[in-house]
Amino acid sequence: MASPAIDTSPNRFKTDINPPYAYLGTVIPKDSSETRCRNVTLGCETLDRDYADYHKYKDYITPLGIKKIRLIAGWAKTEKRKGVYDFKWLDDIISDAVSRGLTPYILTCYGNPIYEGGGSPMLAGGMPVSKEAKDAWYKWIEALARRYAYAKPEWEMWNEPDISKNFSAEETVDINIRTAKIIKSVIPDAKISALTLARFDRMNRVKALLKGLHKADAFGLFEWISHHGYRYRPEEIEPELDALEAELRKYDARIKLRQSELGAPSRGRMGGALDKYDWSELTQAKWDVRRMMQDLGRGSQSSVFSISDMRYGSGDMIKIRNVKGLLESDENHNIVKIKKAYYAVQNLMATIDILSDRLPSSDIKFNAGDIHSKFLYKEAASGLKSAVLWLSGSVPSDSNALRYVDIEIKNAKFINPVWLDLISGRVYKIPPEDFILKDGNALFKKLPIYDSPVLVTEARLLKYGN
């Protein structure tokens, strides 16, 4: 079965958005070898349970412009007989990824039922608890680190331990520390994410985990605290992340937050996080780009979950189909459609390098009359500024209705400003009568914004065509 070809035409993702500006063209996509940004990861999970097939979507990865992929290492898939490892399935994936210039971000989980007390290979299935299972886990971790040290991967600890009915802060801290120490013994400069939290409404658990790491003097093992946190309005998690960051700062000011798994479905009522909403390909694209821009705007690494739809097994938590993929797949994991969100992420990555230096968002002044998000950046080479803006007060909708606002950007020089719709990639000229430079500041009159990020930048920073 032939996979659909990637559309590179200017109309690859055309919407009914109609700003009162002249259309100039559509941003030109960049391959991952052409982008510099290393703060975005692409989800390639669930291959450990055969819910998707890497080899059927691998050719779609680098055209997105993303340089890292998140993989589940799959203890149970690798060790089916005690003490015997068959890494071929993962060898094939990681060697292919490395050949494409990608950095693997390896997630260490799940359990292995061949050992009594070894846990389950499913989401929320529980960690190894018996001495035999724990010893087997640590032997597997060492073998894993030795085998893939050549790929210079980044690492992440056990996925979402805080949603398991058998959650234990003490056990979670212990497996994080001991696993990280083994990886570091093999790869001393390994960069590792701790905890991989799903929930923030259980702050007592977060506090217990951070306190446990502090008590063990273990923060030095880790580069990041990774988190998820699915919300229908993607910005709703921000106060909880602020609280997590404040709690973390009590112990270690060096460690950063890393968003390692978030994305929206393209259809509602299909199972998994966020399924109780009538999603569309358009609202999925808006959600994904809003969350990514929010992460990057707060200085966090971001991710998009995931590259392909996933068909879960009957014993797992998701009972129907996880349609958070940027690509639609059939029952045999063949790629049958490229969704709008794929092109939206591609457009974001084609422009992300001009957002290299974050500036205070307070340097943008405006009142949208609604809840909104705003971020300001400077391109390192030229010093030119770019503003990212959107209405963030509600769940993404299928409406592209525009709101018009006046904004002021402090200490900004624009000669030929343009307005970019990030999800469609379409670039429009802001006419001279709609902006002025005054006292070193740039003022834009009646600038259109809506519930998806738009970028105000200088034309020469973008590559676009018709």
C-alpha angles and dihedrals in degrees: 000000000000116000117229116265120243111255113230096176122117089249096055089117110015120168134181092258109135116186116183091250136099113265112238103178144283126287115262113239121242128216116231089256089062099051126080101197114108097175098093128078128193118220114239095161135145094046086120088069097035093245089137136013119238093198091058095055104027094103090061095058107076095042086067091066094234118135103197134057128196116225133180109228094213111215093190093050092049101043109042093150120043112269094000117110125197106187097166095109091053094038090060092050099045095043090051092047092050091049087057092052094254127144114225116226100202119207113203109221172125128058130263121229094198084083121064105245089014096128129229130295089230133093110278089008096133136253128271108279107170121084092242092051094046092050090050091049093054092047089052092048091054091049090048094051093047093048097051103031087106090065092059091225130184115233139221130192129233113324119250099335090170094071094058116106086224094054115156121179090203094052092044093052091046096051091045093053099042093044092049092048091053092049090048091049088060099033108025094188095046115143110223136186118215132214103357093215125203102182133051100169085078095066092161088067092048091051092049091051095048091045089051093052090048094048089053091047087234105137090097089070093064139069097188145013103226124210144175121191115171116212128168089230100047096212093055091089093062098093089050091051089049089053092048091049092049091051091048092050089062087069110023130009093188101065117088132206118252124196102213105170129024134127142134130244122249092219131034131237095026100117136263131067117342094011096133095084134075097251125185133189089262096052091045089055092048092048094049094049093044092053094046093049091047091053094047091045092058091048096254130133110252139204140192119221112240151001096201140019114264129220107207126210123251093255096056131092095254108071104185121026133310105230098181090113123122083219127052116228135190129230090282093050092252113150108246103166142019108224127218090251090064091061092042092056089044090054092049092051092048089061103031098095092068087061092066101130122045118219129191109286087216086076086075112074124192142114114226093185087237140060107292142170124226134178132176128207141177125215106234099220100046103024089228117147132230129191125208115201139171144152106257105173098104145030110282110274136202089244119097094193111156128226118204120221139168114235136184124205116200120233094355129147117203124176102165107011121191136192116226125194100212099205097051095030091225116152124209132187116243104220119236092244090061098059137042136182113229129170090345093307130110118231121195120194123212094353111183119236133166141167095302128063120274125188126218109198145136115286095231091061092065133068111213139153145182 
